[in-house]
Amino acid sequence: MSEIQDYPSRLSDPASRKFGTFSYLPPMTPEEIRAQVAYIVARGWNPAIEHSEPEHATGHYWYMWKLPMFGETDVDAILAECDTCRRANPGHHVRLVGYDNVKQSKGAEMVVFRAGTE
């Protein structure tokens, strides 16, 4: 049996914290993030952008950046809005959510900018 990898995440170390499935993988490249945004759009999900201070990012509540982008299908516009949120909130994590309006839940959620990694 192979060795199971440990992910040392500590409340005292905000840089070590994990935020969903993708955070356990190596950081996504811009091309990989673009592919995930394209997937959200292809599924017909509504993108929304949220942000939070690293010390509060483990909570359930993140600040919503504007309103969800209902019906937006332009991947470049969504990525540009993520970048605008990052520039307006330096030092915050920024995540993208894809809301599934049929199931009335989140279909996707990923941190697209992690504070302190630029």
Secondary structure, DSSP 4 states (H G I P E B T S, - for coil): -PPPPP---BTTBGGG---SGGGGSSPPPHHHHHHHHHHHHHTTPEEEEEEE-GGGTTSS--EEESS--TT---HHHHHHHHHHHHHHSTT-EEEEEEEETTTTEEEEEEEEE-TT--
